[in-house]
Amino acid sequence: MNIDILAFGAHPDDVEISCGGTLLRYADEGKQIAIVDLTQGELGTRGSGALRLEEGKAASQILGLIDRVNLFMADGFFEENEVSLIQIIREIRHFRPKLILANSINDRHPDHSRAAALVARAAFLSGLPKIITERKGISQEAYRSPLLLHYIQDKYIEPDVVLDVSAYAEEKIKLVQCFSSQFFDPNSEEPETPISNEHFFEFIKGRMLQFGRPIGAKYAEGFTVNRTLGITDLFNLI
């Protein structure tokens, strides 16, 4: 398989909250997209892991994903080790994406930065032929994606690159709302969390406004890189 974008999230909803507009834009352009969630988000204060899986299916339909995989790592306790690295390498070699999107390199939730480091390391190791893997009994060839970007989550990080998603901002909010167990519900008796208050969706749009302003776009999403980016034509930056 050779797809365009493979987005990783430590928890179901990480990808939609942070780069949902980007995925909506590229899905609209006909790009092939898949998501890999490392955990079920089972330690989340609200809802349950099983419910998050169902909510993820609804979001996947909106995005028109070719696949969504959950690795069932332990929420809050997964570590960067050989077992977890091999799990991710298998998915990268299976999907062979042109672009990998991964969690924020530094964030309020420690799972996010840990997932960022884990995916980045696996993305490199995936290109080493001496690491032998198979998926569902099928041997895999080494593969290294040409580009990995880290999306930006709760903490503000200055982006290295931003993408105009103005046409998809409202649709992104509807996409995120697929994970309704995590967000504001005036009738809920579950404890409030940093993302369940009634102002969280304003925060999401505010962040997109913030990223869009420097490039003259109403809404944008930001990403950081862990290597120098190169272009063949400076006029592509205009």
Protein Blocks (a to p, Z undefined) as FASTA:
>chain_A
ZZfbdcddfbghklmmmmmmmmmmmmmnopacddddfbgolmpfghcfklmmmmmmmmmm
mnopabdcdehiaehiaccdfklmmmmmmmmmmnopabdcdddfbdfblmlmmmmmmmmm
mmmmmmpmklccdeehiacdddddfbdcdddffbccddfbdcdfklmmmmmmmmmmmmmm
lmccfkbcbdcdfklpfklmmmmmmmmmmmmmmnopabdcddddfbdcddfbfklmZZ
